[in-house]
């Protein structure tokens, strides 16, 4: 943890530096996989996450998608525009409320989903699956805690709801 030595000097605990390096390694690995997705499938990782979520839910509003994938509205709008342009999803007005726009996957989108690799590197997913379930839960709990701690304002991000992200990994009862 950072310790204040004086008003002008901050001395960094080696644990803080270790955490920073590990976060950088994780960020790099995710960026590398995202680049692979972009080059191989012509989709970014956020586009893959959105496409998978629309596929999973069948029909979803942009607001719900924003909360589920934890991205802001302007980012989601750009992603939806590109996915619609590529005919992977479509915007549909509901008959109940014409102002309400839902996103649905197209046949072309379903075919694309069938060919997509996992959103994380396959080597990670295999190694993670090989861990005992208690260790998997510890990692998930630690990531949840870390995510909360990295929120500098202490205010819950509007894209994240209390108790997790809708559609997130459903934990078995302990």
N, C-alpha and C positions, 0 to 999 in steps of 0.2 A: 504494500500500500504506500501511497505517497505520504511522506512525513514532512511537515513544515519545520525547517531548521531555523529560519529567520524570515522576516517579511520579504526578503529578496531572493532567498535560496530555497529550493526544494530538493530534498535528497530522495532518490527513488529506491524503493525496496527491490531487491533482485526478483522477487516473485512477480511484481508488477511488470518488470521488463520481460520476464519469461512468458507471462500471459500475453503481452503485446506481440511477442514473436510468434507465439502459437496462433493467435488470432490472424496475424498476417499470413501465416502458412495456410490456414483454413481458407482465408479470402483468396489467396493465390490459387489454391486447388479448385475452388468453385469457379473462379474466373477462367481457369484453363479449361475446365469441362464446358463452361458456357461458350467459350470460343470454339471448342470442338463441335458443339451443337449448332452454332451459327454456320460454321464452315461445311459441316456434313449435311445438316437438315434445313439450313437457311432459316432457323428459328433461334431466337435468343432464349436464355433460361426463363426470364419472366413470361415470354410468349408461350413457352412450353407449359409453365405452371398454369397460366390462364386457360390454355387449350385443354389441359387435363382436367381442370376444375369445371369448365363448361361441359365437358364430356361426362364427368362424374355426376353433376347435378341435373343434366338434361336441359334445364331452362333456368337461367339465373339473371338477376338484374345486375346492372353495372355496379350499383352500390354494394350489393352483396358480394360480388366478385372482388371489389376493392378491399372489403374487410377480410375476405377469405385468404387472399394471397398477400395481404399486408403491403400493398403499394398505394400510392396516392392517386387521386382521381385523374389528374392530368396524365400520369404515366399509363394508367389503365386505358384511358381514352385513346392514346396513341397506339397502344398494343391492340386494342379492339379494332381500330381503324385498319391496321396492317393485316390482322387475321381475317377481317371481313374482305379486304381487298384481295387477299389470296384465296378467298372462298372457302376458308376453314370454319368460319362461324358466320351467322347472320343475325341481324337485329330484327326483332319481331315485336310489334305492338300487340298488347293483350286486348282482347275484346272487352274485358271488364273496365279497364281504365286505359284509354287510348294514350294517355301521357306516359304510362309505364312501358318502358322498353325492356324486353328480355333478350338475352343472348342464347342462341341455340347452335349446336354443332351441325355442320353440314355432312353429307355423305363423304365428301372429299376430306373433311376434318376427321371423320371417324377412321378413314383409311390411313390418314397421317398418324393418328394416335396409335394405331396398331403397329406402326413401323418405328415409333419413337423409342429411343433408349430411356432408361430411367433418368430423372432429373439430377441425380448425383452419379458420380462415376461408379461404374459397375463393380470395380475392384473394392471400393469402399463398402458398397451394399453387401457384397459377399462376405467381406470380413466382419461387418457389423452383424449380419445374420448368424455368423458362427459364434458370436459372443453369448454367454449365458444370459437369460432374460433379465436377471437382476442387474447385470452390468449394463445391458441396453437401457434399462430404466434409469440407472444412475447417470448415464450419459445424457439422456433426454432431460432429466431433472436439472442437471448441471447447465445444459444449454438454455433451458427455460429461465433459470436463475440468472445466468450471465446476460441473457437478452434483457431481462428486467433491470439489471444493474447498469447496463450500458445506456439506458434511457436517462440522459442527464437531467432532464427537467423533473423527473419523478411523476410526470403526468402521463397517463395511459395514452398511447398513440391511438388516434381515432380509427386506424385500420386494424387495431387489435382490441378485442373485447375481453372483459374480465373472464378468467378461466380458460383462456386460450383463443385460438383462431377457429371460427366455425369451419367445420370440415377437416380440422386438424386430426392428427393421430388420436384415436380413441383409446385411452388407457384402460386396461382391465381393472376391475375392482381389486383393491389390495386386501 
